[in-house]
Amino acid sequence: MKKSKAFWIYLAFALVIYAIVQVMLTNGMLDLYYQNMLITICINVMLAVSLHIVIGITGQFSIGHAGFMAVGAYISAICTMKLGLPFIVGIILAGVVAAVAGVLVGVPSLRLKGDYLAICTLGFAEIIRIVFLNVDYIGGAAGMVVNHATTWTYAFVGVVITIMVISNFTKSRHGRSCLAIREDEIAADAMGINTTYYKVVAFVIGSLFAGVAGALYAHNFYIIQPTAFNFLKSFEILIYVVLGGLGSLSGSVIAAIFLTAVSQYLQAFPETRMIIYSVVLILVMLYRPAGLMGTKELKDVFKMKKRGGSEA
């Protein structure tokens, strides 16, 4: 009953935020610059949360998330620009194909651990980028021209669905199995948990939403190029998760919002942006090894403050 009540409260809060922003966009209080910033924030939140389920929940170190984003971006662009399909169909197919790519990569690679898994996922992302770089059908190195179709509504709905699905998965029996794998994979295996199966499931879910985010990204700009999905993009998504706190969905969301806003204001200085990212990551590792939120969620912080206030 409490879970159902919390769900409706969060949903109502999300609808209020959407309504306020939509009114401001309609009345011209927010111009195209801020609209683009909001859409970019939503896309990065989706990427952060989708990687959170792989690294933060299941404990698998993956640095090839940009590869699944690239798959989603190009599949959706092919659907809309080459095949003439509606944008929503392109989004769905982008997620499905990215999930299939997640299965193809996850089944053989998730038997690896730690650095070996990171190298394997990075290799996959680079292979995808090089393939897209050399396929003339999608523009090759010059890139592919894409119509602008991503709106604030599409982006916001995508964020809400991503957070709801991954949050509910984490609280389910399957999510607890993934948490057990994160804490001690050997002990989880000894308890009868199919560790390979649950690692692949988490990987596929993360890949699916990365593909959807890629579809929204592709149709938010007028051209996509393989260079946009290089190692630095995977590193950028990784920073969101690490800065927010490994195991904290709220932390991933907060970090993605904060760093995206900073990045938008530093667009004229791309080198400075990466320096700031690096400095932030170093400082977090030194002074907050567990991230800004650790493994806690926002509701846990509010509960602690409420408990502290009642004791006072």
Helices and strands as residue ranges (DSSP letters): H 2-26, H 32-52, I 53-57, H 65-77, I 78-82, H 87-109, H 114-133, G 136-138, G 140-142, E 144-145, H 152-171, H 173-183, H 185-190, H 195-218, E 223-224, G 226-229, H 231-244, H 249-265, H 270-287, H 298-311
